[in-house]
Amino acid sequence: MELFTEIDAQVQTLRALLGEALESTELVALAERLDDAQAVAAIAAATALVQSGERIRAAATGVVAARSSREAGQAGLAQTRGHRNVTSLVQELTGSTRAEASRQVRIGESLLASATAAAPSEPGEGDPPADGESTRAEKPTVLWHAGLDRALLDGRLTAAQHDAIRQGLADPPPADATKEGPDDTEHDVLMHELWELAAEQLIGASAHDTPEMLSSAARAIRDRLDPEGAVRRFQERYARRSFRVWTTADGHRRGAIDFDDEGYAWATTIIANAMRPRTGGPRFVDAEEKARAQALTDDPRTNDQLTYDLLLDLLRTGALADAPTVFGARRAGVRIVQVVNADGIADPIAHTEDHLHTFPVAVAEQQSCDAGSVPLTVDACGNPLDVGREHRLFTAKQRVALAIRDGGCRWPGCDRPPSFGEAHHIDEWSRDDGRTDIDRGILLCRFHHMQLHHGGWRISRRGKDDFVLHHPRGQTIALPPRPALRYAWAVPESWRKRFRPAA
C-alpha cells in the first residue's frame, strides 16, 4: 500500500471511531464512549498513523543531517538556523529529548546511507578497467543494514525497533592486517553477509519482541559473530569497574557502582533470587518457602529499600552468611553456558543462562573449577535428549536443559529469564498420557503459565518443530527459538567460510 493511501486509511478509521467533527477538547470524552474492541482499534490506527509520520520524518532527517555535516561548516543547514549540529535542530523541531533527537538522526543517516549506496552509478563509472588497472572484487555496494532500512520504510519495523537492532549489531569489525586469512575485500564481503543475515532474523523476531529484547539479542549475536570483539569489550568494561561513596553538601550519603560483566551478573542474580516472590517468580510448593515468600510480599519496605538492606546484609555477613537467611529460598548463583562441539572444540565465548550475557571462555572455565559443570548434549537447534515418563515433574537436570534451550519464558514478547520460569507440559499428564520429555516441555514465567491454564490457551508441537501457541479464539502464534540462541548451537553457512584454508 502506498504511504499516503495507508495514512488516509488510518485517518478514515479514526474518523469512523471518533466522528468527523472532532474537537480536541472532546477527545477524552469520545474515547470513553468506545467499547473495548473500538478502544484497541483506535490505539492501533493512531499508532500506524504515527509510524507513517516517523518514516517521513526519518527520511527528511537523514537529508538534513547530510546538509549539516562538519564539512559544511557555518554554511550547513542546521548551522544557518543557529544550531551547532543537526541533533539540536531536530530537537527544536520535534520537541523531543536530546536522546530521542539523536536516535532520529541515527535512523535518518542510516536510511540515507543505504539509499546512496544503492543509487545507480554515474555514466562512465561502470566502464571496464583500463589496461593495468586492478580487476579485484569491489566492496559490497549494498550496505548490510539496507534490509533493516527497507523494513522500516515498509512499516515492518518501528523506529525504536530499527534503532535497537542497528545499535545492537553495530558495524562489522574491519579486517585485522596483522593476521593471515582472506584479503580485506573478501573479509568485508563475509562480514557483510553475516550481519545482513543477522538483521533479517531480528526483523523476523520484531513481530513479537520488544525493542529491549531485540537490542539484547542483537548484542548477543554480535558477540557470537565477533568473538574477538566480545572479549575486547568485556575487558574494556572490566577496566572501567569502580565503586565509590561520598557525602553530599547537605549530608546525604551516596554511592555509585560501575559493574564489570561478571559482577553485574552476580549482583542481579542475587537481587532477583531474593526479590522473586514480589517480581513474579515461580510458585512455592514448600510450606516454609511459601510462608517466607508471603512475609516478603507483605513487607512494607519498597523494592529499592529491600534491595539496599539485602546488599548491606551481604556486606556484613560476607562468606559466613547463612544462605537461607540472606538469600531467601535458595542460594543465588550464576550459571554460565559454554558450547563445545562434537570434536571437543569449545567456543571462544560463553553466555549466562539468564539474559544471555556474553563472557570470555576463561570466565566459564574459572567457574567450572570452582562450582563444577553439568554436561548436556543438544542437537543443532538446541534440543536436548528425552528422559521419558519416569517422573511426573521435570527433574533438576531437565530444567537446566529447558533453560539452556529456551533462554527464558517463550510467550511472545516476554523477557523473563530462565530463573523466573516454570516448566510447562504441553501434553496433559493424565489426559494425554503426557511424557515428561524435554521436547514436550517449555519454559513459561509464572504469569503466562497461569494465563495459559486459566485463559483457555494451549501450546502444541509437531516433533521437534517450533512450538505453536493457540489462542482461545482459534488464532495460532509460532514460538520460534530466540534469535541469539540460534547462534549458540548452529552458525550460518557463510560463517563457516571464515575458517576455510587460505588458498
N, C-alpha and C positions, 0 to 999 in steps of 0.2 A: 504494500500500500504506500502511495506517495505520502510524503511527510505532512503536507498541508491537508490532504484528504483525511489522514489519521487525526490531525488536530481538529478538523471540522467535526469528525465523528464523535470525538470525546466531548466537544462543546455541545453537540446536539444531545448526547446522553445526559449531561448535566442540566441542560435546559428542560429535558423531559422529567428529570427528577425534582428540580427546584423551581421550575416555572420560567417563563420568558422574561417577565419584567421583574428582575431580581434586584432589590436594593441591598447594598452591603449590610445595612443595619438590620435587615430581616434574616440574614443568613443563618444565624444560630437557631432562631425560632423555626425556620423552614426545615432545617436539618433535624430538629427534634420530632417533627411530624413523620419522618421517614421510618418505615419498618426496618427490621434487621437486614434483610437482603438489600433493600434500597440504600441503606447507610453504607454497607460494604461496597455496593456498586458505585456510589458517589466517591468513595475513597479511591477505588481502582481507576475511575475515569479521571479524577483530578491528578492522581499520580502519573498516569500516562501522559496527561497534558503537560505536567511539569517536566517529565523526562524528555518530551519532544522539544520543549524550550531549552533544556540543558544541552541537547545536541547542537542546536543552532548557536547557543552561547559558546560552546566549546570550540566549534569551528571558527567563529569570529575571534575568540580569544587567542587562538593559535596565530591567526593573521596579525592581530595587534601585537602579540609578543614578538613576532618576526620583525615588525616595523619599529620595535622599541629596543632593539639589541644594543649591546655596548658599542658595537662598531658604528652605530648610527649617531652616537654621541648626543649632543644637545638637539640635533635635528630629528631624533627619534619621536615616534608618535606619542608615547607616554610623556616624554620629556617636554615636548612642546605644549603639553597641557598642565605643566607644573608638577609632574611627578618624577621621582627618582627612577622608578622602574615600572614595568607593566603590572606587577603584583599590586602596587599601590593604586594604580589607575583602576584595575579590576575591583579592588576592594571598595573604592569610592562608588563605582558604577553599580555594584551589586549590593552594597550594604552588608557584606559578609565579613567574617573574621579574616584575619591575615592568613591563618592556616587554610581556610576554605578557599580564599583567593589564590593561594599558592597551588592548591590542588587543581583549580580550574585552569591555571596557566600550564601546569604539567600536562594535563589532558589535552589542552589545545595544541601544545607543542608536539605531542605525540601524534595527533591526527595530522598536523601539517607535515611532519617528517615523513609519515607513510605516504601521504598524497604526493609529496615532492619526489620521493624515491620511485614511485610507480608512474610518474609522468613520462610521456613519450620523449625520446631523445631528440635533440635539435638536429636539423638536417646536417649530414656530414659526420655526425658522431658515430653512426653505425657502419661507416665505411671500413673495408678490410684494412688491417695494419699495413703500413708500408714495409718494404724490404728492410730487414734488420731490426724491426720493432718487435717487442715481446708479444707472443700469442698466448701467454699464460692466462688461466681462467680468472675472470673478474670476480670480485666480491659480490654477494647477493645484492640485487637491485631492489628486492622487496624486503623490507625490514621484518625481523621476527615478530614484532608486535603489530604488523599490519592486520592480521586476523582479529586481534583484540580490538583494534580501532574500528574495523568494519562491524564487529559485533555491537559496539557502542552506537555507531551510526544507524545500524539496522534496528536498534531497540532491544537487542537480546541481552545487553548489559546496561546497568545503571552507571552513572558517573562514579559512584562510590565503589562499585564492584570493579570497574575498569582500573581505577587507581590502586585498589588493593592488590590486584594481580600484577599490574605493571610495576609497582614499587616493590612488591614481594619478590618477584623474579629478578628484578633489576636487569642490567645488560649482561650478556655472556662474557666470561673472562677472556682477555686477549691472549694470544699465543705467547708462551714463555720462550724467549730466544735462547735461553741457556740450556734448554733440554732438547734432546733428539726427538724426532717424530715428524708428523706431517708439516709441510710448509705453512706459512702464515695464512695463505688463501684457503687451503684445504681445511685448516683448523677453524677458520671463520665460518666456512660453509657447514661443517659438522655442528658447531655450536649453534648456528642459526637454526638448523633442523631440530635440534633438541629443544631449544627454547620455544620454537614455534609449536612443536607437539605438546609441550607442557601447557602453553597458553590455550591450545584447543581443548585439552582435557579440563582445565579450570573453567573455561567458558561453559562446558557442559555441566560442571558442578554448580554453576551460578544459579541454575534453576531452583535449587533448594538450599544453597549455602549462603550464609550471611557474609557481608564484606570482611568481618573479622575472621571468619573461618577460612575464607579464600586467601586472605593475607597470610595466615598461619600456614596453610597448605602450600602456598607459593614459596614461602621461605624454606619450608622443609624440602620441597622438590629441588629448589636451587642448591641446597646443601648436598643433596644426593648427586646432582649433575656436576657439581663443582666441589668435590671433597677437599681439595687443597684450599680453596677459598673458605670452606666451612671451618677448617682448622685455624686458618688465619684470623677469621672473625671471632672465633672462640678465644683465641689468645689475646686479641685486642680488647675484648670485653673483660677478660681476666685481669689484664694490666690496668684497667680502669676501676677495679673493685676498690671500694672505700667505705668507711663508716666513721662519721664524725658527730659529735654532740656539741651543743653550745647553748649559751643563755642569752636571750634577747635583752634589749634595754629595759623592757618592762618586767623582766624576771621570769619569762616563760622558758622552760627547758625544752629544747628542740633536738631532733636527731634526723639524720639523712643517711640512707644506705644506697650505694651503687653496687648492685649484685653482679657477680660473675654467674655464668650459666648454671654451674653445679650448685652454688649456694642458693640461687633463686629457686631451683627445683626442690631443694631440701626445705626451704622456708615455706613455699606454697603448699608442699605436700603435708607438712606438719600442721599448718593452719587449716587446710581443707579437712584433714582427718579429725581434728578437734571440733571443727565447726559443722561437720556434715549433718548432724541432726537438725540444724537450723537451715541448712542450704540445700536440702533435698537429696541427701544420700540414700543408700539402701536402707530398707526397713530392718528393724531389730527383732530378732526372734527370741533371744535370751532375756529372761525377766530382769536380771540385773542390768544388762545393757539398755533395755527399754526404759528402766527407771532413771538411769543416768542421762539418757537422751531427753527424757521428759523434763528433768531438772534443768538441763541446758536450755531447752526451749522456753521454760518458764523464767529463766534468769532475767532480771530487769536490766542488766547491762546491755549496751549496744554491741553489735558485732565488732566494731573497732575497739571498744573497751575490752571485750573478751580476748581479742587477738593480742592486745597490749599486755594484758595480765598473763596470757599464755607464754609469750616470749620472755617476760620477766621471770616467770616460774622456771623456764628452761635455763636462763642465765644463773638463777640462784642454785638450782639443784644440780645442773651440769650432768656429768657422766653417771652420778649416783642416783639419778632420778628414778622414782618408782614409776614404771611405764604407764600402768593404768591410771595413776593419779594425775600425771601430766598430760598424757596423750589421749586419754579417753578410752574407748572400747578396744582399740588395738594400736600397737606401736606403729608410728609412721615410718615409711621407707620409700626410697626412690628406686623403681625397677627400671633398669636400662636394657634395651633390646639390641643385641649385636647379631647381625646376619652373617652366617658362614655358609658358603655354597657347598655343593656336593664334593668338591675336590679339597675341602678343608680350608679354603682361602677366605679370610674374613674381610668384610667391607672396611674401608679406611675410616668410616664414621659409624656411630651408633645413635640410637634415639631413645628418649624416655617413653615409657608406656603411656603416661598421661601427657597430652598436648604435643607429643612428637618433637620435643626439643632436641636439637642435634648436639652430639658430643664427639670429640675425637675418640678413636678406638682405645687410646690409652686410659681414658676415664673408665670405660667399661671393663677393661682388664683389671684396673685397680680395684673396682668394686667387686669383681668376681673373686679376687684374692681375699677380700675382707668378708664378703657375705655369701660366697658360693654362687652357683648358677643352676638353672633349670633347662636342660636340653629339650628342644621342641622341633619336630620335623614338620615342615609345611611344603605345599606344592607351590607352583609359580604364581598362584593367586593368593597365597597366604592361608589356604585352607588346611587346618591341622588334621591329624588322623582321628578316626572314630574310636569310641570307647565301649559302646554297647548299652544294654539295658540293665546292667547290674545295679545301677544307682538311680534312685528316684530324683535326687538333686544333683546338679553338676558338682564334680569334685573340685578341690582347690586347684589342681593342675589344669583341669579343663577350663576353669575360669581364667587362668593365666593365658591359655590358648585363645579363648574368646577375646580377651583384652588385646592381645597382640594382633589378632586378625581384624577386629572391628575398630580399634582405636577410640572407642567411646560409644555413646548412645547412637544407634543407627537411624533414629527417627529424623525425617527431613528437617534440616535447619537447626538441629540441636547440637550444642558444642560441649555437653557434659563429658568429662574424661572417663576412662575405664573405672577409676576408683569410685565413681558415683553410679556405676552400672549394676543392674540386676540381670541375671541370666534368664531369658525367657524361652520356654519350649514352644516352638511353632506348632508342634503336634501335641494335642492334649494327652496327658499320660494314660488315663484310663479309657477315655472315649475313642481316641485314635490309635491306641496301642503305641503311644509315643515312645521313641527311644531317646535316652539321654546321650545323644551323639552331638559332637561339636557342630557338625554340618546341619543339624536340626535345631540349633540354639542360636540366639542372637542377643547382644547386649542392648538393654534399654535403661534409661535413667528411671528413677522412681516415678516421676510424674507421668512420663509417657508409657511406662509399664502399666500403671493404674488406668490411664486413659484407654489403652488398648483393651484391657479386660472389662472395663466398665462402660466403655463407649461403643461397643459393637464392632471395633476394628479387628482385623486379623492379619497375620503375616504368613505367606506361603513361599515355597522354594522348590524348584524342579532340579533334582540332583544337586550339583554344585554351581548352578547358575546364580545370578543375582537374586537376593531376597526381593519379594514384592509385598508392598503394604496395600491392603484392601480397605477402602473407605466404606463406612456403613451404607452409603448411598450407591455403592457399586463401582466408583472410580478406583483405578489402581495407580500406584506410585512405585516406580522402581527404586530400589535402595542399593545403588552401586557402591563398591568399596571407596573409601576415602582416597582422593587423588594422590596424596602424599605417600600412602601405604603401597600403592601400585609400584612406586619406585623403590620400595624396600625389598620386594620379592622378585620383581622382574623389571628389567630396564628396556627402553626402546631399542629397536634394531640398530638405529643409527648410533646409539651409544656404544654398541659393541665394536663399531668400526674404529673407534679410537684406539682399540687395543690390537689391531691387526699389525703384523710385522711391517716395518718400513721397507719399501722396495729397494 
